[in-house]
Amino acid sequence: MCAARIEPRTLKGFRDYLPETMIVREQLIDTARRVFRSYGYAPIDTPAMEYLDILSGKGGEETDKQLYRFQDHGGRWVGLRFDLTVPLARFAAQHIGQLGTPLKRYHIATVWRGENTQRGRYREFMQCDFDIIGTRNIAADIEIALVIHDLLAALGLSEFTIRLNNRQVLNGFLELLGLADRSAAVLRALDKLAKVGRQQVVAEMTQTAGASPQQAEQILSLGEISGDNHQVLAQAAALLRENRQGLAGIEQLQQMILALSAAGVPQQRVRVDLSIARGLDYYTGTVYETYLDELPGIGSVCSGGRYDNLAELFTDLQLPGVGASLGLDRLLAAMEELGKVQKVSATAPVFIAFFDSQRLPDYLRLAATLRAAGIGAEVYPEPKKLGQQLKYADRRGFRVALIIGEDEFRSNRCLIKDLQQAVQHDVSLDPEAQQVIATVSQILSSGRT
């Protein structure tokens, strides 16, 4: 008697990646890795699972609620990492004696948060983090912004805005309002402004953070200051009066704006936005959020900030840090929505049709010759009708198809179909396949220009 079949299904908030999506995902990762290395960042990896006390209490009450936690077989309480920054702080405290400072690392890995799902937001997702540990100098904050800019540009995006703020500006203003002791709760509420709107933020600030309605309105008024970057900073400086912490944050933002402009970042791609707080409690200075101008509703695709005290939870050493994270899966969802993802599931550009089972060694030899020349090639596994094979090639997104039937073998010829341009070439098929390689290379090269 057969057991009842189990319905194939995925958990809510999780997703499967088909080849056409996974290929693009890997291309994005390859690009990110190249940009990170161009700035001197080195790769690391850490376990997906940490002791629970490493993770809990680091991102705030809401993050703790989203944390996947359980007891393992040994009775230890453990959790799945909710970001890559807290594990980095633990990693730095544990290994900094061997690595030295400044430590510039990138880490591309999966994280988990049990949060409400929405467009572009999943419970399992990949982050591409890059951080500098061991310096408080504003040069590190500026470099993180430069990496964000170059990363999105390298990914083929041109319409985006890097929004900058500084927690010192916000904390300084809260000092003036007498809310310094409730800053974490206030800023967690402010961070939700774009998601839930003004009214709900005011309600949370008053009900949860203990601010008065007037104080909540003053905080939102600070976040709503508009104008160009210099005008925003000038108005904020006037509001902060003589608050030392707030004015220090404004000065750092001014330095960043000037340095990014000097480094060639277009002015329209950088905006001071005093409403940005970032919801995690560990941020202490600069904060970043990056939005696609064509799709701002999907949320920030690259975010982060400065966290000078996080590593002190694990060591007596002073290990200030600053960094950001590309939300790979949110960005991929946005690119799919904008039509910027080409649906291709072929990982090799050349398709070799298979006609005669007796000629299989010849097809395999030709494929091996192409691969030796650096050109990926796939041989169809069955000698089916040409129409069926070309339909497969078209569906998978191959660029080139090689057609060699019995007549072509007899005359040492090869038909090369440019599937993108619908053009066919008839070339000589010599033992080294020199003309085949030359023609295919020319077609592939023209497709990259």
C-alpha positions as CSV (number, residue, x, y, z in Angstrom):
1,M,0.0,0.0,0.0
2,C,1.4,3.4,-1.0
3,A,1.8,6.1,1.5
4,A,-0.3,9.3,1.0
5,R,1.5,11.8,-1.2
6,I,2.7,14.9,0.5
7,E,1.6,18.2,-1.2
8,P,4.7,20.0,-2.5
9,R,4.6,23.5,-1.0
10,T,7.0,26.2,0.3
11,L,6.8,27.9,3.7
12,K,5.2,31.4,3.8
13,G,7.9,34.0,3.4
14,F,10.3,31.6,1.6
15,R,10.7,31.1,-2.1
16,D,12.2,28.7,-4.6
17,Y,14.6,30.1,-7.3
18,L,14.2,28.7,-10.8
19,P,17.3,28.7,-13.0
20,E,16.3,31.8,-14.9
21,T,16.2,33.7,-11.6
22,M,19.1,32.0,-10.0
23,I,21.4,32.8,-12.9
24,V,20.7,36.5,-12.5
25,R,21.1,36.2,-8.7
26,E,24.5,34.7,-9.2
27,Q,25.4,37.4,-11.7
28,L,24.5,40.1,-9.1
29,I,26.6,38.3,-6.5
30,D,29.6,38.1,-8.9
31,T,29.3,41.8,-9.6
32,A,29.0,42.7,-5.9
33,R,32.1,40.5,-5.1
34,R,34.1,42.3,-7.9
35,V,33.2,45.8,-6.5
36,F,34.0,44.8,-2.9
37,R,37.4,43.5,-3.9
38,S,38.2,46.6,-6.0
39,Y,38.1,48.5,-2.7
40,G,40.2,46.0,-0.8
41,Y,37.6,44.1,1.1
42,A,38.4,40.5,1.9
43,P,35.8,37.6,2.2
44,I,34.8,35.9,5.5
45,D,32.1,33.4,6.5
46,T,30.5,32.6,9.8
47,P,28.0,29.9,10.9
48,A,24.3,30.4,10.0
49,M,23.6,29.5,13.7
50,E,25.0,31.3,16.7
51,Y,24.5,30.9,20.5
52,L,21.3,32.7,21.3
53,D,23.0,35.2,23.7
54,I,25.2,36.3,20.8
55,L,22.1,37.4,18.8
56,S,19.4,38.3,21.2
57,G,19.1,41.9,22.5
58,K,21.3,43.3,19.8
59,G,18.9,44.7,17.2
60,G,16.0,45.7,19.5
61,E,12.8,44.3,20.8
62,E,11.2,43.9,17.4
63,T,14.2,42.1,16.0
64,D,14.2,39.7,19.0
65,K,10.5,38.8,18.1
66,Q,11.6,38.0,14.6
67,L,14.5,35.8,15.7
68,Y,14.3,32.1,14.8
69,R,15.4,30.4,18.0
70,F,15.3,26.8,19.3
71,Q,17.1,24.3,21.5
72,D,19.4,21.9,19.7
73,H,19.9,18.2,20.5
74,G,22.5,19.2,23.2
75,G,20.0,21.4,25.0
76,R,21.7,24.6,24.0
77,W,19.6,27.6,23.0
78,V,20.7,28.8,19.5
79,G,19.4,31.1,16.8
80,L,19.6,31.7,13.1
81,R,21.4,35.0,12.4
82,F,19.0,37.9,11.5
83,D,21.8,39.9,9.9
84,L,25.5,39.7,9.2
85,T,26.6,42.6,11.4
86,V,26.1,41.0,14.8
87,P,28.0,37.9,13.8
88,L,30.7,40.2,12.4
89,A,31.1,41.9,15.9
90,R,31.5,38.5,17.5
91,F,33.9,37.4,14.7
92,A,36.0,40.6,15.1
93,A,36.2,40.2,18.9
94,Q,37.3,36.6,18.5
95,H,39.8,37.0,15.7
96,I,41.0,40.6,15.6
97,G,44.3,39.8,17.3
98,Q,45.2,37.6,14.3
99,L,43.6,39.9,11.6
100,G,44.6,43.4,12.9
101,T,42.8,46.7,12.1
102,P,41.5,48.2,10.0
103,L,39.6,45.0,9.1
104,K,37.8,45.4,5.7
105,R,35.5,42.4,5.1
106,Y,32.7,41.4,2.8
107,H,30.3,38.6,3.6
108,I,27.6,37.2,1.2
109,A,25.3,34.9,3.0
110,T,21.7,34.0,3.9
111,V,19.9,35.5,7.0
112,W,16.5,34.8,8.5
113,R,13.8,37.0,10.1
114,G,10.3,35.9,11.0
115,E,8.7,39.1,9.9
116,N,5.6,39.9,8.0
117,T,6.1,39.2,4.3
118,Q,5.5,41.9,1.7
119,R,6.6,42.9,-1.8
120,G,10.3,42.2,-2.1
121,R,10.6,41.1,1.6
122,Y,11.1,37.5,2.6
123,R,11.8,35.6,5.8
124,E,14.9,34.0,4.2
125,F,17.0,36.3,2.2
126,M,20.6,36.9,1.2
127,Q,22.7,39.9,2.2
128,C,25.9,41.2,0.7
129,D,27.6,43.0,3.5
130,F,30.8,45.1,3.5
131,D,32.2,46.7,6.6
132,I,35.3,48.5,8.0
133,I,36.2,47.6,11.6
134,G,38.7,49.5,13.8
135,T,38.4,53.2,12.9
136,R,36.1,56.1,13.8
137,N,37.5,58.3,11.0
138,I,34.9,59.8,8.7
139,A,36.9,58.6,5.8
140,A,35.5,55.1,6.4
141,D,31.9,56.4,6.4
142,I,32.6,58.1,3.1
143,E,34.1,55.0,1.6
144,I,31.0,53.0,2.5
145,A,28.9,55.5,0.6
146,L,31.2,55.3,-2.4
147,V,31.0,51.5,-2.4
148,I,27.2,51.7,-2.3
149,H,27.3,54.1,-5.3
150,D,29.7,52.0,-7.4
151,L,27.9,48.8,-6.5
152,L,24.5,50.0,-7.8
153,A,26.1,51.5,-10.9
154,A,28.0,48.3,-11.6
155,L,24.7,46.4,-11.3
156,G,23.4,48.5,-14.2
157,L,21.2,50.9,-12.2
158,S,21.4,54.6,-12.9
159,E,18.3,56.0,-11.2
160,F,18.9,55.7,-7.5
161,T,19.3,57.9,-4.4
162,I,21.6,57.3,-1.4
163,R,19.9,58.9,1.6
164,L,22.1,59.8,4.5
165,N,21.5,60.8,8.1
166,N,23.5,60.6,11.3
167,R,22.2,59.2,14.6
168,Q,24.0,62.0,16.4
169,V,21.7,64.5,14.8
170,L,18.7,62.6,16.0
171,N,20.0,61.8,19.4
172,G,21.1,65.4,19.9
173,F,17.6,66.6,19.0
174,L,16.1,64.1,21.4
175,E,18.4,65.5,24.1
176,L,16.9,68.9,23.6
177,L,13.4,67.5,23.9
178,G,14.2,65.6,27.1
179,L,13.8,62.2,25.4
180,A,17.4,61.0,25.4
181,D,16.5,58.1,27.8
182,R,13.8,56.9,25.3
183,S,15.8,57.4,22.1
184,A,15.8,53.7,21.1
185,A,12.0,53.4,21.2
186,V,11.5,56.9,19.5
187,L,13.9,56.1,16.7
188,R,12.4,52.6,16.1
189,A,9.1,54.4,15.6
190,L,10.6,57.1,13.3
191,D,12.1,54.3,11.2
192,K,8.6,53.2,10.2
193,L,7.6,56.5,8.8
194,A,7.8,55.5,5.1
195,K,6.0,52.2,5.8
196,V,3.1,53.2,8.1
197,G,2.8,57.0,7.7
198,R,2.8,60.0,10.0
199,Q,-0.3,59.2,12.1
200,Q,0.8,55.7,13.2
201,V,4.4,57.0,13.9
202,V,3.0,59.7,16.2
203,A,0.8,57.1,17.9
204,E,3.7,54.7,18.5
205,M,5.9,57.5,19.8
206,T,3.3,58.6,22.3
207,Q,2.0,55.2,23.4
208,T,5.2,53.1,23.3
209,A,8.1,55.6,23.6
210,G,6.3,57.9,26.1
211,A,6.7,61.1,24.0
212,S,4.1,63.8,24.2
213,P,2.1,64.6,21.0
214,Q,3.9,67.9,20.7
215,Q,7.3,66.2,21.0
216,A,6.4,63.6,18.4
217,E,5.3,66.4,16.0
218,Q,8.7,68.2,16.6
219,I,10.6,65.1,15.8
220,L,8.7,64.6,12.6
221,S,9.2,68.2,11.7
222,L,12.9,67.7,11.9
223,G,12.6,64.7,9.5
224,E,10.5,66.7,7.1
225,I,13.0,69.5,6.6
226,S,13.3,69.9,2.8
227,G,15.6,71.6,0.3
228,D,19.0,70.8,-1.1
229,N,21.6,69.1,1.1
230,H,23.2,72.3,2.4
231,Q,19.8,73.9,3.1
232,V,18.7,70.8,5.1
233,L,21.8,70.8,7.1
234,A,21.6,74.6,7.8
235,Q,18.0,74.3,9.0
236,A,18.9,71.4,11.2
237,A,21.8,73.3,12.7
238,A,19.5,76.1,13.6
239,L,17.1,73.7,15.3
240,L,19.8,72.0,17.3
241,R,21.1,75.3,18.6
242,E,24.2,74.5,20.8
243,N,23.7,70.8,21.2
244,R,27.2,69.4,20.8
245,Q,26.2,65.9,19.8
246,G,23.8,67.1,17.1
247,L,26.1,69.6,15.6
248,A,28.9,67.0,15.4
249,G,26.5,64.8,13.4
250,I,25.7,67.7,11.0
251,E,29.4,68.4,10.6
252,Q,30.1,64.8,9.6
253,L,27.2,64.9,7.1
254,Q,28.7,68.1,5.6
255,Q,32.1,66.4,5.2
256,M,30.5,63.4,3.5
257,I,28.5,65.5,1.0
258,L,31.6,67.5,0.0
259,A,33.8,64.3,-0.2
260,L,31.3,62.4,-2.3
261,S,31.0,65.3,-4.7
262,A,34.8,65.5,-5.0
263,A,34.9,61.8,-5.7
264,G,32.6,62.2,-8.7
265,V,29.3,61.0,-7.2
266,P,26.5,63.0,-9.0
267,Q,24.8,65.4,-6.6
268,Q,21.3,64.1,-7.4
269,R,22.3,60.6,-6.2
270,V,23.0,61.8,-2.6
271,R,20.3,63.3,-0.3
272,V,20.4,64.2,3.3
273,D,17.2,62.8,4.8
274,L,16.8,63.5,8.5
275,S,13.8,61.1,8.8
276,I,16.1,58.1,8.3
277,A,16.8,56.4,11.6
278,R,17.4,52.7,10.8
279,G,15.5,50.4,13.2
280,L,18.3,48.5,14.7
281,D,19.5,49.8,18.1
282,Y,23.2,49.4,17.6
283,Y,23.7,52.3,15.2
284,T,25.6,55.3,16.6
285,G,26.5,57.6,13.7
286,T,26.1,57.7,9.9
287,V,23.1,55.8,8.5
288,Y,22.4,54.9,4.9
289,E,19.4,53.9,2.9
290,T,19.4,53.5,-0.9
291,Y,16.2,53.7,-3.0
292,L,15.5,53.1,-6.6
293,D,13.9,56.2,-8.0
294,E,11.6,54.2,-10.3
295,L,10.4,52.0,-7.5
296,P,10.8,53.7,-4.1
297,G,7.8,51.7,-2.6
298,I,9.8,48.5,-2.6
299,G,12.0,50.0,0.2
300,S,15.8,50.4,0.6
301,V,17.9,48.0,-1.4
302,C,21.2,48.9,0.3
303,S,21.3,50.1,3.9
304,G,23.6,50.3,6.9
305,G,25.4,52.6,9.2
306,R,28.0,53.2,11.9
307,Y,28.0,51.0,15.0
308,D,30.9,52.0,17.4
309,N,29.9,50.0,20.5
310,L,28.6,46.7,19.2
311,A,31.8,44.7,19.5
312,E,32.2,45.9,23.1
313,L,29.5,43.4,24.0
314,F,32.1,40.7,23.3
315,T,35.4,42.3,24.1
316,D,37.2,45.0,26.1
317,L,38.9,46.2,22.9
318,Q,37.6,49.3,21.1
319,L,36.4,48.0,17.7
320,P,34.2,50.7,16.1
321,G,32.7,49.8,12.8
322,V,30.7,51.1,9.8
323,G,29.2,49.2,6.9
324,A,26.2,48.5,4.7
325,S,24.4,45.6,3.2
326,L,22.9,45.1,-0.3
327,G,19.6,43.3,0.1
328,L,20.1,41.0,-2.8
329,D,16.6,39.4,-3.0
330,R,14.8,42.7,-2.6
331,L,16.9,44.2,-5.4
332,L,16.2,41.2,-7.6
333,A,12.5,41.5,-7.0
334,A,12.7,45.2,-7.9
335,M,14.7,44.5,-11.1
336,E,12.1,41.8,-12.1
337,E,9.3,44.3,-11.5
338,L,11.2,46.9,-13.6
339,G,11.8,44.5,-16.4
340,K,15.6,44.7,-16.0
341,V,16.0,40.9,-15.7
342,Q,16.6,38.9,-18.8
343,K,14.9,35.5,-18.5
344,V,17.6,33.1,-19.5
345,S,18.1,29.6,-18.0
346,A,21.0,28.5,-20.2
347,T,24.4,28.8,-18.5
348,A,26.3,27.9,-21.6
349,P,25.8,30.2,-24.7
350,V,26.1,27.4,-27.4
351,F,23.6,24.7,-28.1
352,I,24.7,21.7,-30.1
353,A,21.8,19.8,-31.7
354,F,22.1,16.0,-31.6
355,F,20.8,14.1,-34.8
356,D,22.4,10.7,-35.0
357,S,23.2,8.5,-32.0
358,Q,26.1,7.0,-33.9
359,R,27.7,10.4,-34.1
360,L,27.5,11.2,-30.4
361,P,31.4,11.0,-30.0
362,D,31.7,13.7,-32.8
363,Y,29.2,16.0,-31.0
364,L,31.0,15.5,-27.7
365,R,34.4,16.2,-29.3
366,L,33.1,19.4,-30.8
367,A,31.7,20.5,-27.5
368,A,35.0,19.7,-25.7
369,T,36.9,21.7,-28.3
370,L,34.6,24.8,-27.8
371,R,35.0,24.5,-24.0
372,A,38.8,24.3,-24.4
373,A,38.6,27.6,-26.2
374,G,36.6,29.1,-23.3
375,I,33.2,28.8,-24.9
376,G,30.5,27.0,-22.9
377,A,28.5,24.4,-24.9
378,E,25.7,22.0,-24.2
379,V,24.9,18.9,-26.2
380,Y,21.2,17.9,-26.4
381,P,20.9,14.5,-24.7
382,E,18.6,12.8,-27.3
383,P,18.5,12.6,-31.1
384,K,15.1,14.2,-31.5
385,K,13.7,16.2,-34.4
386,L,15.5,19.5,-35.0
387,G,12.3,21.5,-34.4
388,Q,11.9,20.1,-30.9
389,Q,15.6,20.7,-30.1
390,L,15.5,24.3,-31.4
391,K,12.4,24.9,-29.3
392,Y,14.3,23.8,-26.3
393,A,17.2,26.0,-27.2
394,D,14.9,29.0,-27.6
395,R,13.1,28.4,-24.4
396,R,16.4,28.2,-22.4
397,G,17.8,31.3,-24.0
398,F,20.9,30.0,-25.9
399,R,22.6,32.5,-28.1
400,V,24.0,30.2,-30.7
401,A,22.9,26.8,-32.1
402,L,25.3,24.5,-34.0
403,I,23.6,22.2,-36.5
404,I,25.5,19.2,-38.0
405,G,23.5,16.5,-39.6
406,E,24.8,13.6,-41.8
407,D,25.1,15.9,-44.8
408,E,27.1,18.4,-42.9
409,F,29.4,15.7,-41.5
410,R,29.9,14.3,-45.0
411,S,30.9,17.7,-46.4
412,N,32.8,18.9,-43.2
413,R,30.4,21.8,-42.8
414,C,28.7,23.3,-39.7
415,L,25.6,25.5,-39.7
416,I,25.8,28.2,-37.0
417,K,22.5,29.9,-36.1
418,D,22.6,33.2,-34.3
419,L,19.3,32.7,-32.3
420,Q,19.1,36.3,-31.2
421,Q,19.6,37.9,-34.7
422,A,18.0,35.0,-36.7
423,V,21.1,34.8,-38.9
424,Q,22.7,31.6,-40.1
425,H,26.4,31.0,-41.1
426,D,27.7,28.0,-43.0
427,V,31.4,27.4,-42.1
428,S,34.0,24.7,-42.5
429,L,34.2,22.0,-39.8
430,D,37.9,21.2,-39.5
431,P,39.2,18.9,-36.8
432,E,40.2,21.9,-34.6
433,A,36.9,23.7,-35.4
434,Q,38.8,26.9,-35.9
435,Q,36.2,28.6,-38.1
436,V,33.4,27.4,-35.8
437,I,35.2,28.9,-32.8
438,A,36.0,32.2,-34.7
439,T,32.4,32.6,-35.9
440,V,30.8,31.8,-32.5
441,S,33.3,34.1,-30.7
442,Q,32.3,36.9,-33.1
443,I,28.6,36.4,-32.5
444,L,29.0,36.3,-28.7
445,S,31.3,39.3,-28.8
446,S,28.7,41.3,-30.8
447,G,26.1,40.4,-28.2
448,R,28.1,42.0,-25.4
449,T,28.5,45.4,-27.1
